[in-house]
Amino acid sequence: MTIHSFQKITLLSANPAALATFWSKTFDTASRPAGTDLYSVEGPDGINGFLIQKATPAPTGTPRARFDLNVIGRGAEVTRLVALGAKNLGEKTDGGTPYTLLTDPDGNQIGLFDQPQSL
């Protein structure tokens, strides 16, 4: 069996409307209700996105998801996301590649990597 693509990624949240707002502002895209206690968020490319669904009780424990994002101007993006409600966990490395680790308001991890130079 070969997996060709994913259909949707779904995050669980105690407050899906607020988390959808955070992510739509992060990507500067739209979010919209997609059902009862369910929100759809467009991805940064305006096409691929994900869902945020209400979870009762609220998820706890180990981070449930991590978004690794390539950005231009990592420092400015860190400042912008912290202003939106993210928490900065500091500088890390992944296989020798530096990145900044943050969490969204629900504790899901965000890795901000410098956009690779085109060849």
Number of C-alpha atoms within 10 A of each C-alpha: 3 4 5 6 6 7 9 11 11 15 21 21 25 17 18 22 19 15 23 26 18 20 23 20 16 17 14 15 17 17 23 15 15 13 9 8 15 21 23 22 26 20 18 16 10 12 10 13 19 18 20 26 22 18 15 10 9 11 16 10 6 8 12 13 15 15 14 14 13 14 16 12 12 16 12 11 15 20 13 14 20 16 10 16 14 22 20 17 13 10 12 14 11 9 6 7 9 14 20 20 21 23 21 21 18 22 19 18 21 22 20 24 20 16 12 9 5 4 3
